[in-house]
């Protein structure tokens, strides 16, 4: 193998669309290395014995990992005070627990260990929140973010021959509809390497033997796991030393980056490395293709044309879509009325049950006396009516639902506080709250709920309502409207629903 030719070709590919290549690598670097920072100083310290040397649950002396690390590093009183200020900034909500943990421990894995400590120490509620939050982040990284590596490989394989390759090729694994299965293959590869790392000789051999798997998946995302491992082994048979030489060559560039505060690596080495590995895979594939027993699995020859062309890759795999529910339908006035009361009742039931579970007391939540919270109904119907244009774009649907619900909730809280001098909800102490009227945690729930209403619940409920007799629907709608208007008028002009667990009076400062 002519390594000099590979380097020369990689430099040419590196120069084409340099800024686009830089953005792709930068995005992957941030997402793959910045989301979860696995600290090397994680310490789990639990004293399992009491003074009588009797092991009991009550005798566990549990120190949080951050406390142990602070003692180990001899943290100053000033630094401790700063951490204390951070940890007490947000005092309520699920996100506040998670944010405080990560802020104080500076590591998600560290925070996960703290959760285990708290669980063993009997602080179950906080421990569960911390553990679940970290598990969700880890699963998100494993099953969603890790496949970005395949997307990056696909981008550079296309870009080496098609000069108009777009950044959105990073989404190739997701558009193929195989991202979950691809994530499983990468996870198995990493687990195998972890096991091989316990051996002295086996790890470097297997490291290079498995090195082509992400590129094989980038070429053929439908390939089976065993075939991907077999192909990588066959391709690297006799080429492990060549790739090792390229890694040695790159070390010099990376060391140079250390003297430039890593700037040289960001703007040169990291991008050049991706171009170099892609060129290496192309050369290995070309040299080994004829002797491969299952070469038909490397089925994308358009990636390896001889000359560069000033155009896009000619065939883009579209994302698999399965439409089980017609979420893009229009709703009748009767349906909107029934959906309003359905959402209002669902919101009321949710808040009543939440208060019952947390406090053990039944409370009729809301400003009205009936079993409905109109803010949920207004939010749900507004999403269906005003955001119809975004239904084909789930991400935009989520973001606009967050904004719309935030406006509705903030306006409702402002009205009640200003004109009724009552506060029915208060997010003070929650992470990223605005005047205690809205908070990030609640808006995320509303955004997810809005997507759920739009894509699942509203279409299904509409199908159910359409099976009813039209006269029955009209009678139900009229009766509900009359009862609601009576309740609304009484609570607005006579006496709103108030009391412990429902509202609290506030003073309006002039």
N, C-alpha and C positions, 0 to 999 in steps of 0.2 A: 504494500500500500504506500502510495506517495503522499506522505503527510504534508510535505511542502505544498503540493497542489491543493490539498484540502484547506490549508491555511490561506492560500492565495484566493481561492474561490470564496471562502468565508468572509474575507476582508471586502471583496467586491459586493457580496450580499449585504454586509454590514453597512456599507456606504449608501446603498440604494434605500431610499425612504428612511434615512437615519432617525429623524425625529419621531416618525411613526413607530419604528422599532424600539426606540427609547421608551416611549409611552407604554407600549405593550409590556416590556420587561419591568418597568417601574410599577405598573398596576399589579402584576403578578407578585413582585417582591413585597409590596405593601400588604396585599391580601394574604399571601401564604406565610409570611414571617412576622407580620405585625399584629395579627388578630390574637394569637395565643403565644405568649412569651414564656417558654419553659425555663424557669430559673434553675441554676445548678446549686442553689443554696437552700433548697426546700428541706425543712427539718420537721419531723413529727415527734414531739416530745410529750409523753404521757407517763406519769408516775403511777404505776398500777398497784402500789402497796401503801398502806397507811403505817402509822408509827408502831402498830402492833404486828406488822407484817401479815395482816389479813387482807386478802383481796376482796373488796366489795365495790359495788357500783358507787356508793356514796363516798368512798374513800379515794376515788379517782381525782388526782390533782392535774387538771388539764390546762396546759398553757397553749395559747394560740401560737402558730408558727411565727407570726410577725413579732410577738413578744420575745420568743427565743432568739430570733435573728437580731433584734434590737440589743439584747443582752450580749450576744456574741460579738456584734460590731461596736458595742459601747456607744450607742446613739446618745447624742447630747440632749439635754432637757429642752433646748429650743426646738430641735427637730421633733421631739416627742410632742411638744405643744402644737407644732404645725400639723402633725398627723392627727392629733386629737381634734383640731379645728375642722379638718377635712372630714373625719368620720362622723362628726356631729352636724355637718351641714345638712345632710338629708336623713331624716329620721323616720319616714313612713313609706310604705309601699314596697313591692317586690324589687323594683329596680334600685331603690335606695340601699337595700341590704347588699345587693350584688355590687353596686358602684362603690359603696364604702369598703367592702372587702377587697376589691381589686385595687382601690386607691391606697389602702393601708398595706397590702401585701405586695403590690406591684407585680403580681403574676396570677394568672387564672389557675394554674396548677397549684400554686401556693394557697390560693383561696379555696380550692377544692379540698386540700388537706385540712384547712381550718374547719371546713364543713364537717369532715370526718371527726375531727377533734370535738367539735360542739355536739355532734351526735352521740359520741361516747360519753361526753360530759353531761348529757341529759337535756341540752338546749335544742329540743327537737324541731321546733317551728323554724328557727333561723337556720338550723343545719339543713333542713329539707329544702328551703329556698336556695341556699348557697349550692347545694349538691345538684339540684335540678337545673339551676342556671348554668353551672359549669358543664354539666353533661350535655345540655342543649348546644352550648358553644362548641364543645368538642365534636359532637355529631355533625354540627353545621360545617365545621372545618373538614371532617373526614368525608362526608357524603356530598358536599356542595363545593367547597373551595379547592380541595385537592385536585379535582378534575380540571381546574384551570391550567394546570401544567400540561395536560393533553391539548387544551385549547391553544396554549402558547406554542407548543411543538407544531401543531397544525398550521398556525399562522406563519411560522418561519419556514416550514416545508413548502407552503404555497408561495411565500414572498421571495424565495430564492429563484423562482422561475416566472412568477406572475407579479409584475411590478405594481399593479393596481390593487393589491391585496389590502382589504380594509381591516381596521382594528377589531371589528365585530366578529372576526374569525376566532377570537378568543372564546366565543360562545358556542363554538362547534360541538363540544360534547353535549351541551344542553339541547341544541337544535337537532341533534341526531336522535334524541329521545332515549339515549342509552347511558345518561350520566350516572344513574344510581348503580348500574351494573359495572360501569367503568371504575367507579369509586371503590367497589368491592374488590376488583382486580388489583388496584393500586394498594389498597389496605392489606391484602394478602401478601403482596410483594414486600411491603414494609415489615409485616410481621415475620415473614421468612428471613428477611435480612436481620431483624432483631435477634432471632434465634441463632442465626449463623454468627452473629457478633460475639457469642459466647465461646466461639472457637478462634484459634489463632490464625490458621491458614484459610479456613473456609470462607470467612467473611469477604476478604478482597476478591476472591474468585467469584463468589456469587454476586457481589456488588456489580462487577463488570458483566457477568453473565446475564443479569436481569436489566442492564442499563438501557436496552433497546425497547423494552416493553412499552413505555409511554409513547414512543414514536410509532410502534406497530399499531397501538390503539388509535393514534392520531390518523394513521392511514386507513385503518379498517376498524371502526368502532363496534362493528357487529361480531368481531372475532370472539371465539370462546376463550375462557381463561387458560385452559391447558395448552391450546394452540398458541396463544400469545407467549407463554413461557417457553414452549418448545422452539418457536421461531427465534426468539431472542437468544436462546442457547446456541442454535445453529448459526445465526448471524455472527455471534461473538466468538465462535470456535476459531481460534487462530488470530483473533483481533483484539483480545483483551490487552495485550501488551501495547498495541498501537494506541488504544484509548488512554492507557496509563501514561504513555509518553505525552499525549496532548494535555492531560491533567497536570503533569509536571511543568509543561510549557506555560500553562495558565497561572501556575503558582507565582511565577516571577511578576506577572502583571498585577496579581492580587496584592503582593507585597508592596509593589509600587503604590498601590492605592492607599495603603496604610499611612504613607507619608503625605497624603493629600487629604486627610480627614475623610477618606472613603469617596471623595468626589470623583476621582479617576475611575474607580470601580463602577460608580453609578452611570457615568457618562461614556465609558468605554468598555471596560472589562466585562461587565455583566451582559451587555448587548452582544459583544463580540463572542462571548462564550456560547450564547444561544445559537448564533449563526454558525459557529464552528461545529457544535454537536449535530446540528441539522445537516450540515454538509458531510459530516462523518457518517451519519446514518445513510444518506443518499449513496455515498461511495461503497459502503459495506453492502447495501442492498444490491447495487449494480454488480459487484464482484461475486456475490454469493447466489444471485437469483437463480441461475441455471441449475445449480447443484442442490437446491432446496427440494425436499420431497413434497412439501405442501405449499409451494410458491403461489398457488392459486389464491391463497388467503391474503397475499399482498396484492390486492386487486385494484389499486388506484395508480395506474401507470401515468395518468395525466400529471401527477405531481413531479414526474422525473423526466420531462421532455429535455431535449439536449440544449436548447437555446432559451434565453430569457425573452419574454414577450410583454409588450406594454398593454396588458389587458388583465381582466379578472380571471380567476379560476372558473372554468366553463360550467361547472355543475356544483351547485350548492345544496347540501342536504337540508331539507326543510324539517322543521320541528313536527313531530307526530302530534296530531290533535285528534281527540276523540270527543265528539259532541254528544253527550248523553242528555243534556237539558238545554232547551232553547232559552238562553238567558238574555237574548237580544230582542225579546218580544215587547210589544206595547201592552199597557194595562188599561182596563176600563175604569171609569170613575168608581163603580161599585167595588172593584178589586182594590183600588187605592184606599178606599174607606176601610175595608176589611183588613188590609195590610197595616194601616195606621193603628187600628185597635189591637191587632195581633202583636205588633212590635211593642206597643205601649204596655200590653199585659205581660209580655215576655220580660221587658225591662223591670217592671214592678216585681214580678216573681223572682227575678235574679237578685234584686237588691234586698228583698224581704228574706230570702233564703240565706243570702250572704250575711246579713245582720243576725239571723237566727243561729247560724253556725258559729259566728265569731263571739256573740254575746249571750246566746242561749235564751233570747227574748224575742217574741214576735212583735214587730213594729210595722205599722202601715206606712210605708215609705212614700214620700212625694208630697206635693202641695195640695193634691186633691184627695178626696175621701174614697173614691172608687178604686178598683184594682187595675189601675193604669198609671203609667208615667209618660205623659205626652211628649217629653223631650226625646224619648226613644222612638216614638212614632213619627215625630217630625223629622228626626234624623234619618230614619229608614226610608220614608217616603221621599224626602228631599234628595237622597242619594239616587233613588230609582228615577226620579223625574228630571233632576238637573244634570246628572252625570251620565246620562245615556250614551253620549258620544265617546266616553272612555271605556265602555264595556269590553271592547276588543283588545284593550291594553291593560292587563291586570295590575301592573306596577303603577301606572298612572291612576288607575281606579283606586288603588290603595291610598296613594298620596293625596288625591283630591278628596277622598272620603275623610281622611285625617283633617284636612284643612276645613272642609265644610262642617264637620262635626265639632271641630274646635271653635268655629265661629258661633255655631248654635249654642254650644254649652257655655261659652264665655258670655254671650249676650244674655242667656237665661239667668246665669248667676248674677250678672250686673243688674238686671232688672229687679230680681228678687231682693238683692241687697239695697238697692237705691230706693225703691218705691215701697217695699214691704218691710225693710229693715230686718230681714231674715236670711240666714245662711243655711241652705239645705245640703250643700256639699262644700268641703274645704280640703284642698290638696296641699296646704301649707306643710312643708317638710318633705314633700315628694320630690324626686329627682326631676329637674327642669320643669318647674311649675310657673305659671304666670298669674300673679296676684292670688294664688290659691284657688283660682276658678277653673283652670285647666292644667293638665300635666302630661308629660310625654307618655307615661305608662297608660293613662286612660285613653289618650288619643290613639295609641297603637291598638288597643283593644277595640276602639270604635272603628278604626280603619279595617281591621280584620273582620269585624262584625259587618261592616258595610259591604265588603267583598263577599262574605257569606250570604248576606241578604240578596245581593245582586245575582250571584252565580248559582245559588242553590235554593235557599228558602223561599224567596219571592216567586221564582218560576214554579216550584213544586206546589206552593200554596195556591197559586193562580190556577194550576191544573185541577187542584181539589175544589176550589171555589166554582170552577166552570162546570163541575158535575152537579152542582146544586140547581134547583129550579130558580129561574130569574126572579120570580115574585118573592120567593123565600129570601133570596139575597137582599132584595130591596127592603123587605120588612125588617130584617136583622140590621141592615145599615141605618135605617131611619130610627129604630129603637135605640141603637147604640149612640147615635148622634144626639138624640133628645136627652138621654141619661147623662151623657158627657157634658152637654151644655148646661144642664141643671147643676151638676157638680162643679163645673168651672165657674159659673156665675156665683154660686154660694161661696166658694173658697176665695174668689177674687174680690167680691164686694161686701161679704159679710164676715167670714172668718176662715182663714186658710188652715189647712191641716198642720198642726204644730205639736211639739212635745219632745220628750226625751228620746233620743235616737232618731228623730225626724229633722229637727231644725234647732237653731239657736239664734237668739236675738243679738243684733249687733248695733253699735253706735256709729252713726254716720258723721264723720268729721266735716265741719263746715269749711 
